[in-house]
Amino acid sequence: MSSIPNVSAAQIASAQNAASTRAGLSAEALEKTRKAAIDFEGVTIGEMLQPMFDTVDTANSLFGGGAAESQFRSLQVLEMGKQIANNGGIGLADSVYRQMLAMQEKAQQEKGES
């Protein structure tokens, strides 16, 4: 049984509206921030997967080996990381998203004070 609670679309929209009101950001800015957080998680996951694929010997496999595979392996691993992040990831994007919103809120406050 999973310990991760199910979050409805209404709860996500409510949280985004609250964050938007608090930080003074538009829905478009929130969406860009969320996408940046997910992209960051994808790259991070790809970097974590890279050493695993560096140790795989594909020289004797049916479709493996060769210069082309070694050249494009890093791109494949990066895309795998992006797909993992886009399908829920490991939870890093949520933390990064919250931190980015906090930084944007602070920047808005500092801009208002000056």
C-alpha positions as CSV (number, residue, x, y, z in Angstrom):
1,M,0.0,0.0,0.0
2,S,1.3,3.4,-1.0
3,S,1.9,6.0,1.7
4,I,1.6,8.8,-0.9
5,P,-1.8,10.5,-0.7
6,N,-3.8,11.0,-3.8
7,V,-4.1,14.6,-4.8
8,S,-7.0,15.8,-6.9
9,A,-6.8,18.3,-9.7
10,A,-9.0,20.6,-7.6
11,Q,-6.5,20.5,-4.7
12,I,-3.7,21.3,-7.1
13,A,-5.6,24.2,-8.6
14,S,-6.4,25.5,-5.1
15,A,-2.8,25.3,-4.0
16,Q,-1.7,27.1,-7.2
17,N,-4.3,29.8,-6.7
18,A,-3.1,30.3,-3.1
19,A,0.5,30.4,-4.2
20,S,-0.4,32.8,-7.0
21,T,-2.2,35.2,-4.6
22,R,0.6,34.9,-2.0
23,A,3.4,35.5,-4.4
24,G,1.6,37.8,-6.8
25,L,2.3,35.5,-9.8
26,S,0.1,34.7,-12.7
27,A,-1.1,31.3,-13.6
28,E,1.2,31.3,-16.6
29,A,4.2,32.1,-14.3
30,L,3.2,29.3,-12.0
31,E,3.0,26.9,-14.9
32,K,6.5,28.0,-16.1
33,T,7.9,27.6,-12.6
34,R,6.3,24.1,-12.3
35,K,7.7,23.1,-15.7
36,A,11.2,24.3,-14.8
37,A,11.0,22.3,-11.5
38,I,10.0,19.1,-13.5
39,D,12.8,19.7,-16.1
40,F,15.3,20.1,-13.3
41,E,14.2,16.8,-11.8
42,G,14.4,15.1,-15.2
43,V,18.0,16.2,-15.7
44,T,18.9,15.2,-12.1
45,I,17.4,11.8,-12.6
46,G,19.3,11.4,-15.9
47,E,22.5,12.3,-14.2
48,M,21.8,9.8,-11.5
49,L,21.1,7.1,-14.1
50,Q,24.2,7.8,-16.2
51,P,26.7,5.8,-14.0
52,M,24.4,2.8,-14.1
53,F,24.4,2.8,-17.9
54,D,28.2,3.4,-18.1
55,T,28.7,-0.1,-16.6
56,V,26.5,-1.9,-19.0
57,D,28.4,-3.9,-21.6
58,T,26.4,-4.0,-24.8
59,A,29.1,-5.1,-27.2
60,N,27.8,-8.7,-27.4
61,S,24.1,-8.0,-27.5
62,L,21.9,-8.4,-30.6
63,F,21.5,-4.7,-31.3
64,G,24.1,-3.2,-29.0
65,G,27.6,-1.8,-29.3
66,G,29.3,0.4,-31.7
67,A,30.2,4.0,-31.9
68,A,26.7,5.2,-32.5
69,E,25.4,3.7,-29.3
70,S,28.1,5.1,-27.2
71,Q,27.6,8.5,-28.8
72,F,23.8,8.6,-28.2
73,R,23.7,6.8,-24.8
74,S,23.9,10.0,-22.8
75,L,20.9,11.4,-24.8
76,Q,18.9,8.3,-24.2
77,V,19.6,8.3,-20.5
78,L,18.7,12.0,-20.3
79,E,15.4,11.3,-22.1
80,M,14.7,8.4,-19.7
81,G,15.2,10.8,-16.8
82,K,12.8,13.3,-18.3
83,Q,10.2,10.6,-18.8
84,I,10.5,9.5,-15.2
85,A,10.1,13.1,-14.0
86,N,7.1,13.7,-16.3
87,N,5.4,10.6,-14.9
88,G,5.6,11.5,-11.2
89,G,9.4,11.4,-10.7
90,I,10.9,10.9,-7.2
91,G,9.4,13.9,-5.6
92,L,12.3,16.3,-6.2
93,A,10.2,18.6,-8.5
94,D,7.7,19.4,-5.7
95,S,10.5,20.5,-3.3
96,V,12.2,22.6,-6.0
97,Y,8.8,24.1,-7.0
98,R,8.1,25.2,-3.5
99,Q,11.6,26.7,-3.1
100,M,11.3,28.5,-6.4
101,L,7.9,30.0,-5.4
102,A,9.4,31.1,-2.1
103,M,12.3,32.8,-3.9
104,Q,9.9,34.5,-6.3
105,E,7.8,35.7,-3.4
106,K,10.8,37.1,-1.7
107,A,11.9,38.9,-4.9
108,Q,8.4,40.4,-5.2
109,Q,8.5,41.6,-1.6
110,E,12.0,43.1,-2.1
111,K,10.9,44.8,-5.3
112,G,7.9,46.3,-3.6
113,E,10.0,47.7,-0.7
114,S,12.4,49.5,-3.0
